[in-house]
Amino acid sequence: MKQEPAERRRRLLSEIQRLAEVAIFGTLSSTYRTCGHPGCHCQGPGPRHGPHLNVSYRGEDGKTTGYYVPQAAQRATRQGVAAWEKLQKRLRRLAQLNKEYILRQARVIAERLENGEMPTALQIEFTTA
Protein backbone atom coordinates (compact mmCIF):
# COMPACT_ATOMS: atom_id res chain seq x y z
CA MET A 1 0.00 0.00 0.00
CA LYS A 2 1.46 3.31 -1.12
CA GLN A 3 1.45 6.13 1.43
CA GLU A 4 0.00 9.48 0.52
CA PRO A 5 2.60 12.28 0.22
CA ALA A 6 1.18 14.08 3.26
CA GLU A 7 1.49 10.92 5.37
CA ARG A 8 5.05 10.26 4.15
CA ARG A 9 5.96 13.85 4.97
CA ARG A 10 4.36 13.64 8.44
CA ARG A 11 6.25 10.44 9.26
CA LEU A 12 9.48 11.90 7.94
CA LEU A 13 9.09 15.03 10.06
CA SER A 14 8.45 12.88 13.12
CA GLU A 15 11.59 10.85 12.46
CA ILE A 16 13.61 14.02 11.87
CA GLN A 17 12.49 15.38 15.22
CA ARG A 18 13.46 12.13 16.99
CA LEU A 19 16.90 12.04 15.35
CA ALA A 20 17.54 15.73 16.00
CA GLU A 21 17.18 15.17 19.75
CA VAL A 22 20.28 12.93 19.86
CA ALA A 23 22.29 13.95 16.76
CA ILE A 24 25.94 14.93 17.16
CA PHE A 25 27.70 16.70 14.30
CA GLY A 26 31.11 15.32 13.46
CA THR A 27 33.24 12.41 12.35
CA LEU A 28 34.60 9.76 14.70
CA SER A 29 38.23 8.71 14.82
CA SER A 30 40.30 6.57 17.16
CA THR A 31 43.89 7.27 18.15
CA TYR A 32 46.59 5.33 19.98
CA ARG A 33 49.22 7.22 21.95
CA THR A 34 52.43 6.85 23.84
CA CYS A 35 52.72 8.21 27.35
CA GLY A 36 55.65 9.98 28.97
CA HIS A 37 56.51 7.27 31.49
CA PRO A 38 59.94 5.74 30.88
CA GLY A 39 59.79 1.96 30.74
CA CYS A 40 56.10 1.84 29.81
CA HIS A 41 55.21 -0.83 27.22
CA CYS A 42 54.06 1.92 24.86
CA GLN A 43 57.60 3.34 24.58
CA GLY A 44 58.88 0.25 22.76
CA PRO A 45 57.48 -2.01 20.10
CA GLY A 46 54.53 -2.91 22.34
CA PRO A 47 50.98 -1.69 21.96
CA ARG A 48 50.14 1.98 22.41
CA HIS A 49 47.52 3.32 24.81
CA GLY A 50 44.06 3.48 23.33
CA PRO A 51 41.91 3.54 21.45
CA HIS A 52 40.96 7.09 22.36
CA LEU A 53 37.78 8.26 20.64
CA ASN A 54 37.70 11.75 19.12
CA VAL A 55 35.08 13.74 17.24
CA SER A 56 36.25 16.17 14.56
CA TYR A 57 34.10 18.72 12.78
CA ARG A 58 34.35 21.91 10.79
CA GLY A 59 33.69 24.90 13.03
CA GLU A 60 31.80 28.05 12.11
CA ASP A 61 35.02 29.78 11.06
CA GLY A 62 35.66 26.95 8.56
CA LYS A 63 38.50 25.37 10.51
CA THR A 64 38.51 21.73 11.50
CA THR A 65 38.37 21.25 15.24
CA GLY A 66 37.45 18.44 17.57
CA TYR A 67 37.33 17.01 21.03
CA TYR A 68 38.19 13.91 23.04
CA VAL A 69 35.28 11.67 24.05
CA PRO A 70 35.59 10.15 27.54
CA GLN A 71 34.98 6.40 27.85
CA ALA A 72 31.65 6.93 29.65
CA ALA A 73 30.29 9.01 26.74
CA GLN A 74 31.52 6.88 23.85
CA ARG A 75 28.39 4.81 23.27
CA ALA A 76 26.06 7.84 23.28
CA THR A 77 28.50 9.76 21.06
CA ARG A 78 28.63 6.93 18.52
CA GLN A 79 24.83 6.80 18.50
CA GLY A 80 24.66 10.59 18.12
CA VAL A 81 27.03 10.65 15.15
CA ALA A 82 25.04 7.82 13.51
CA ALA A 83 21.84 9.80 14.16
CA TRP A 84 23.42 12.85 12.48
CA GLU A 85 24.13 10.80 9.34
CA LYS A 86 20.54 9.48 9.27
CA LEU A 87 19.22 12.99 9.92
CA GLN A 88 21.05 14.34 6.88
CA LYS A 89 19.52 11.62 4.69
CA ARG A 90 16.03 12.29 6.04
CA LEU A 91 16.41 16.04 5.48
CA ARG A 92 17.44 15.43 1.88
CA ARG A 93 14.33 13.27 1.44
CA LEU A 94 12.17 15.98 3.01
CA ALA A 95 13.66 18.55 0.63
CA GLN A 96 12.80 16.24 -2.28
CA LEU A 97 9.20 15.89 -1.06
CA ASN A 98 8.94 19.67 -0.62
CA LYS A 99 10.21 20.21 -4.17
CA GLU A 100 7.72 17.69 -5.56
CA TYR A 101 4.90 19.37 -3.62
CA ILE A 102 5.79 22.84 -4.90
CA LEU A 103 6.03 21.66 -8.50
CA ARG A 104 2.74 19.74 -8.19
CA GLN A 105 1.11 22.84 -6.69
CA ALA A 106 2.39 24.97 -9.57
CA ARG A 107 0.95 22.51 -12.13
CA VAL A 108 -2.46 22.58 -10.41
CA ILE A 109 -2.50 26.39 -10.42
CA ALA A 110 -1.42 26.54 -14.06
CA GLU A 111 -4.13 24.05 -15.11
CA ARG A 112 -6.83 25.95 -13.26
CA LEU A 113 -5.71 29.26 -14.71
CA GLU A 114 -5.82 27.72 -18.20
CA ASN A 115 -9.40 26.67 -17.49
CA GLY A 116 -10.30 30.20 -16.45
CA GLU A 117 -10.48 29.38 -12.75
CA MET A 118 -8.75 31.24 -9.98
CA PRO A 119 -7.70 28.62 -7.43
CA THR A 120 -7.83 29.49 -3.78
CA ALA A 121 -5.39 28.26 -1.16
CA LEU A 122 -8.01 25.78 0.07
CA GLN A 123 -8.34 24.21 -3.37
CA ILE A 124 -4.61 23.46 -3.58
CA GLU A 125 -3.89 20.36 -1.56
CA PHE A 126 -0.95 18.08 -1.01
CA THR A 127 -2.12 15.49 -3.55
CA THR A 128 -0.45 12.73 -5.52
CA ALA A 129 0.54 13.46 -9.10
C-alpha positions in Angstrom: 0.0 0.0 0.0 1.5 3.3 -1.1 1.4 6.1 1.4 0.0 9.5 0.5 2.6 12.3 0.2 1.2 14.1 3.3 1.5 10.9 5.4 5.0 10.3 4.1 6.0 13.9 5.0 4.4 13.6 8.4 6.3 10.4 9.3 9.5 11.9 7.9 9.1 15.0 10.1 8.4 12.9 13.1 11.6 10.8 12.5 13.6 14.0 11.9 12.5 15.4 15.2 13.5 12.1 17.0 16.9 12.0 15.3 17.5 15.7 16.0 17.2 15.2 19.7 20.3 12.9 19.9 22.3 14.0 16.8 25.9 14.9 17.2 27.7 16.7 14.3 31.1 15.3 13.5 33.2 12.4 12.4 34.6 9.8 14.7 38.2 8.7 14.8 40.3 6.6 17.2 43.9 7.3 18.2 46.6 5.3 20.0 49.2 7.2 21.9 52.4 6.9 23.8 52.7 8.2 27.3 55.6 10.0 29.0 56.5 7.3 31.5 59.9 5.7 30.9 59.8 2.0 30.7 56.1 1.8 29.8 55.2 -0.8 27.2 54.1 1.9 24.9 57.6 3.3 24.6 58.9 0.3 22.8 57.5 -2.0 20.1 54.5 -2.9 22.3 51.0 -1.7 22.0 50.1 2.0 22.4 47.5 3.3 24.8 44.1 3.5 23.3 41.9 3.5 21.4 41.0 7.1 22.4 37.8 8.3 20.6 37.7 11.7 19.1 35.1 13.7 17.2 36.2 16.2 14.6 34.1 18.7 12.8 34.4 21.9 10.8 33.7 24.9 13.0 31.8 28.0 12.1 35.0 29.8 11.1 35.7 27.0 8.6 38.5 25.4 10.5 38.5 21.7 11.5 38.4 21.2 15.2 37.5 18.4 17.6 37.3 17.0 21.0 38.2 13.9 23.0 35.3 11.7 24.1 35.6 10.2 27.5 35.0 6.4 27.9 31.6 6.9 29.6 30.3 9.0 26.7 31.5 6.9 23.8 28.4 4.8 23.3 26.1 7.8 23.3 28.5 9.8 21.1 28.6 6.9 18.5 24.8 6.8 18.5 24.7 10.6 18.1 27.0 10.7 15.1 25.0 7.8 13.5 21.8 9.8 14.2 23.4 12.8 12.5 24.1 10.8 9.3 20.5 9.5 9.3 19.2 13.0 9.9 21.0 14.3 6.9 19.5 11.6 4.7 16.0 12.3 6.0 16.4 16.0 5.5 17.4 15.4 1.9 14.3 13.3 1.4 12.2 16.0 3.0 13.7 18.6 0.6 12.8 16.2 -2.3 9.2 15.9 -1.1 8.9 19.7 -0.6 10.2 20.2 -4.2 7.7 17.7 -5.6 4.9 19.4 -3.6 5.8 22.8 -4.9 6.0 21.7 -8.5 2.7 19.7 -8.2 1.1 22.8 -6.7 2.4 25.0 -9.6 0.9 22.5 -12.1 -2.5 22.6 -10.4 -2.5 26.4 -10.4 -1.4 26.5 -14.1 -4.1 24.0 -15.1 -6.8 26.0 -13.3 -5.7 29.3 -14.7 -5.8 27.7 -18.2 -9.4 26.7 -17.5 -10.3 30.2 -16.5 -10.5 29.4 -12.7 -8.8 31.2 -10.0 -7.7 28.6 -7.4 -7.8 29.5 -3.8 -5.4 28.3 -1.2 -8.0 25.8 0.1 -8.3 24.2 -3.4 -4.6 23.5 -3.6 -3.9 20.4 -1.6 -0.9 18.1 -1.0 -2.1 15.5 -3.6 -0.5 12.7 -5.5 0.5 13.5 -9.1 
